[in-house]
Amino acid sequence: MFNLIRTTSDNKDFINLVKDLDAYLKVTDGNEHEFYNQFNSLESLSNVVILYKDNAPVGCGAFKKFDESSVEIKRMYVNPNAREKGLGKQILIGLEDWAKEIGFTSCILETGKRQIEAVKFYKKCDYKSIPKYGQYKDMDNSVCFKKELI
């Protein structure tokens, strides 16, 4: 049985899942990991979801306000043993629904070209490519996406 909860970045299960995510990204980002990592602080994340399977945390995601109408999706992760079961989509929908509830009309995000599964996943979830924004503008590895929530 699956259970999606809303919490904050103080949640111990979220912190542990993010440690696994960061270990994965350290490998795929290579020498660019430190650049990307500086934008992944957990301190500013008060909108976090964790997906549990049989009371064990298997995935997470978060968002933070980007501008008046958009949130930025952050820290999306599903344990490798739990992938290919639609869990990432459950997490993403949970985040999108929460963002809509509090008045946002779109989600944006950045991922890396080397995270091939992530790029495919976001396209499959109706995210459209947009120009690179903010700190990612000059990063060759970055790919940015947006989805309207209306």
VENKA-V468962 format. One record per helix or strand of 3 or more residues. SS is the DSSP state (@ for helix, = for strand). FROM is the first residue (numbers start at 1). TO is the last residue. If there is no record, write none. Layout:
# VENKA-V468962
SS&FROM&TO / SS&FROM&TO
This chain:
# VENKA-V468962
=&2&7 / @&12&37 / =&47&53 / =&56&65 / =&70&78 / @&80&82 / @&87&101 / =&106&112 / @&116&124 / =&128&130 / @&134&136 / =&142&148
